[in-house]
Amino acid sequence: MSRTIVSPAPTVEVEVTSELAARERALDNIGERRRWPRDQHSVWATLRALGGDEVPARTADNVSEGGLRVTIPIGFGVAVGQRFEVLLQQRQEPGGESRDVLGEGHYATVVRTEIMLAEEGESDRVGVGLHFDTAIAL
């Protein structure tokens, strides 16, 4: 019968504040899954469901080469996994014309939704995050 003696692990001193700061940074990065930096371009986005229904044009909250975020009124039935053709137009000053951005037909999938309850003078809305099938150049 043999006996195995297990020696204790070596003691390592760690500064508590630096360890907590490292863990906090790691937690902050968990929710951030974007590969491309977001920008606040003045872009109008129209979401056209593959079945034909359409969410009218509205200003995108932010846009990147990989996707966009837009806020829409509740009632359009947007859900994670739903597919849209996204029509983008560069927004101009009032009275100016809009122009297409890279033509029409950027296909995207809804990857995130967030219900935004009404604040004073507003109605309930839904924040929608969409991921483009292929990256676009802005």
N, C-alpha and C positions, 0 to 999 in steps of 0.2 A: 504494500500500500504506500503510494507516494503522496507527499504533502506539497502543495503549491502555496508558496507564500506570496501574497500580493503586497507590493510596496505602495504606499500612498503616492498620489500624484504630486508633482512638485508644486510648491506654492508660488503663485504669481501675483504681484501687487498691481492693481489697476486703479487709476484715478477715477473715482466715481463720476465726477462731473463730465469728464471727456467721454466716458462710456454711455452716459445718459444722452449726451448730445448726439453721439453717433447713432444710437437707437432712434432718437427723434427724427433725424434726417432720413433714416431708412423708412420709417412710417410715413413721412411726408411723401416719399417717392412711390409708395404703393398705389395711390390713386392716380398717379400721372402715367398714362400709358401711351402718350402721343410720341410719334417718331419725328414729327416735323414741328418747327416752331409756329405758333399761331400769330396771326397778324390782324390788325383791325382795319382791313381794306373796306372801302365803301362799296360793297357788293350786294346786289339784290339777288335773292335766291328764290326760285319757284320750284316746288317739289311736285313732281308728277308721278303718281303711283303707276306701276306697270299695268294695273287694271283700268287706268284712265282717269281716276279721280285726281284732283289737283289741289294743292295748298297754294293759294295765291302768293304772288311775289311779296317778299318782305326783306328788310335789311338783315344780312347775316351778322350774328354777334361777333364772330371771328371766323377766319378761314385760313387754311394752310394747304400745302401741296397734297396732303393726305386726307383732308376732310374739312368739315365745317360744323359750326354750331349755329342754330337758328332758333328763335323763340316764336312759337305759334299759339293761337288761341286754342283752348280746349274744345274738342268736338270733331277733330279730323281723324281720330282713331289711329294715331301713330303709335307703333309698338316696336320694341327691340326685335331685330331680325327682318323687319319689313324693308322691301327694296323700292328705291325711287330713282327716277331719272331727274337729275338736278340741272336746272337751267340757270346759268349765272350771267348777270349783266353788271357791267361797271356802272355804279351810280354816279350821276352827274348832278350839278347844282340845279336848283329849281329852274324850270324853263329850258334846260338843256336836254339833249337826247341821251339815251342810254345806249351802250354798245355791248354786243355779245363778248364774253370772255372765252376765248378758245372754242368758239362754236357752241353748239348745243349738244346735250347728251352725255353728261358725266354721270355714270351710274354709281350709286352708293347704297350702303346698307345702314340702317339705324343701329347704332351700337350702344346708345345711352339715351334715356329720357329722364326728365326731372320735373315734377309738378311744382309750379311756382304759384303759390296762393296770392290772391289779389291784395294789392295795397290800395290805399285810398285813391279813388278815381280810376282804378284799373280793373280789368277782369282777370280771372284765373287763366294761367298760361301753362304751356309745356315747353321746356327747353329740350331740344333734340340735337344729339350728336350724331353725325353721319360720317362714315368712312368710305372714301372713294375706292372703286375697284382698282383703278390705276391712278398713280399720282399725276397731278396736273402741274403745269408751270404757271406761276403767277407773275 
